Amino acid sequence: MRAKERWRLLMSKDQDESIVWLMCHHLKGAIALMEVALKNELVEEKLLDEHLEDWESRSDSIWEQHMWFKFREAINRPDNVILFSPESRGPDT
């Protein structure tokens, strides 16, 4: 989507579209900020994990709890590892 289309969506009279746009861009921003902070060692991983765990434990819904869990999972996953489900990779030998 081009910037002009994004701007139109943000400024749309259709409130539903604007809310979806804001939600998606806030989540993308949070992901980008965490990636930059970790990649440039701007925050200690242990401290970040502790804070995210606290937010996860105070979640009001399973959706929110899962979101915080996924952020925590990203801290501990090496960049060069692709996680495949056991069903897709077959039996371990």
C-alpha positions in Angstrom: 0.0 0.0 0.0 1.4 3.4 -1.0 1.8 6.2 1.5 -1.0 8.2 -0.2 -3.4 5.3 0.2 -2.3 4.9 3.9 -3.0 8.6 4.5 -6.4 8.3 2.8 -7.2 5.3 5.0 -6.1 7.2 8.1 -8.2 10.3 7.2 -11.1 8.2 6.0 -14.6 9.1 7.1 -15.1 5.4 7.7 -14.1 5.1 11.4 -13.8 1.3 11.2 -11.0 1.6 8.6 -9.2 4.3 10.7 -9.3 2.1 13.8 -7.9 -0.9 12.0 -5.1 1.3 10.4 -4.2 2.7 13.9 -4.2 -0.8 15.5 -2.0 -2.3 12.8 0.5 0.6 12.7 0.8 0.7 16.5 1.6 -3.1 16.6 4.1 -2.7 13.7 5.7 0.2 15.5 6.0 -1.8 18.7 7.7 -4.7 16.8 10.1 -2.4 15.0 11.0 -0.6 18.3 11.7 -3.9 20.1 13.8 -5.2 17.1 15.9 -2.0 17.0 16.4 -2.0 20.8 17.5 -5.7 20.8 19.6 -5.5 17.7 21.5 -2.4 19.0 21.6 -3.6 22.6 19.8 -0.6 23.8 18.1 -2.7 26.5 19.1 -5.7 28.5 17.2 -8.8 27.3 16.6 -10.0 30.8 15.0 -6.7 31.9 12.9 -6.5 28.8 11.7 -10.1 29.3 10.8 -9.4 33.0 8.7 -6.4 32.0 7.0 -8.2 29.2 6.3 -11.2 31.5 4.7 -8.7 34.0 2.5 -7.3 31.3 1.6 -10.9 30.2 0.6 -11.8 33.7 -1.7 -8.7 34.0 -3.4 -9.3 30.6 -7.2 -8.8 30.5 -7.7 -11.3 27.7 -6.1 -14.4 26.1 -5.4 -12.2 23.0 -3.4 -9.7 25.0 -1.6 -12.5 27.0 -0.6 -14.2 23.7 0.7 -11.0 22.2 3.0 -10.4 25.2 4.0 -14.0 25.1 5.0 -13.7 21.4 7.1 -10.6 22.1 8.9 -12.5 24.9 9.3 -15.5 22.5 11.0 -13.2 20.0 13.7 -12.2 22.6 14.9 -15.8 23.0 14.7 -17.0 19.4 17.9 -16.7 17.3 17.6 -14.8 14.0 18.9 -17.7 12.0 16.3 -20.3 13.2 13.1 -20.9 11.4 10.5 -22.6 13.6 8.5 -25.3 11.8 5.6 -27.2 13.4 6.3 -30.9 14.2 3.6 -31.8 11.7 5.4 -30.1 8.8 8.9 -31.3 9.5 8.1 -35.0 10.1 9.5 -37.4 12.7 12.8 -36.6 14.5 15.3 -39.4 13.9 
